[in-house]
Amino acid sequence: MAGSSASSPQPRSSSAPSYLVAGVLFYGAVGWLLDRWLGTRYLAPVGILLGAGLGTYMMILYMNRLTSDEQSTTRTDNTSDEESE
């Protein structure tokens, strides 16, 4: 791929929504399995809501980390450019 570095791959913002999808699927499945095992009908929706909340939280953390990494890279690039002059 052009423009990508093999030594330090940068995280992509397009992978952030996968946390939301994975959370909903995983906790929804856990809720569904518990519903089947316990004979209830409310744990699957609770699992889906819990997964959506935790997935959103993880997505926000991921995006904050991505933003702070980009800012620190920009600062490092700026200081090295100033030192080379």
C-alpha positions in Angstrom: 0.0 0.0 0.0 1.3 3.4 -0.9 1.9 5.7 2.1 1.8 3.1 4.8 4.7 2.2 7.0 5.4 -1.4 7.7 7.3 -0.7 10.9 4.6 1.2 12.7 1.1 0.7 11.4 -1.3 3.5 12.2 -4.7 2.7 13.7 -7.5 3.6 11.3 -10.7 5.4 12.3 -12.7 3.2 10.0 -12.2 0.3 12.3 -13.7 2.2 15.3 -17.4 1.2 14.5 -16.4 -2.5 14.8 -16.3 -2.0 18.6 -20.0 -1.1 18.5 -21.0 -3.9 16.2 -18.9 -6.5 18.1 -20.4 -5.3 21.4 -24.0 -5.6 20.3 -23.4 -9.0 18.7 -21.4 -10.5 21.6 -23.6 -9.2 24.5 -26.8 -9.8 22.5 -25.7 -13.5 22.0 -24.8 -13.8 25.7 -28.2 -12.4 26.6 -29.9 -14.7 24.2 -28.1 -17.8 25.6 -28.9 -16.8 29.2 -32.6 -16.3 28.1 -32.7 -19.8 26.7 -31.0 -21.3 29.7 -33.0 -19.4 32.4 -36.3 -19.4 30.5 -36.6 -15.6 30.5 -37.3 -13.1 27.7 -35.6 -9.9 28.8 -31.9 -10.7 28.9 -31.3 -10.6 25.1 -32.5 -6.9 24.8 -30.6 -6.0 28.0 -27.5 -7.6 26.4 -28.0 -5.7 23.2 -28.3 -2.4 25.1 -25.4 -3.2 27.3 -23.3 -4.1 24.2 -24.3 -0.9 22.5 -23.3 1.2 25.5 -20.0 -0.6 26.0 -19.2 -0.6 22.3 -19.9 3.1 22.1 -17.6 3.7 25.1 -14.8 1.6 23.5 -15.2 3.4 20.2 -14.9 6.8 22.0 -11.7 5.6 23.8 -10.3 4.3 20.5 -11.0 7.6 18.7 -9.5 9.6 21.6 -6.3 7.5 21.5 -6.2 7.9 17.7 -6.5 11.7 18.0 -3.9 12.0 20.7 -1.5 9.8 18.7 -1.9 12.0 15.7 -1.4 15.1 17.7 1.8 13.7 19.3 3.1 12.7 15.9 2.4 16.1 14.5 4.2 17.8 17.5 7.2 15.4 17.1 7.3 16.2 13.3 7.2 19.9 13.9 9.9 19.9 16.6 12.2 17.8 14.4 11.6 20.1 11.4 12.5 23.1 13.6 15.7 21.4 14.9 16.9 20.6 11.4 16.8 24.2 10.3 
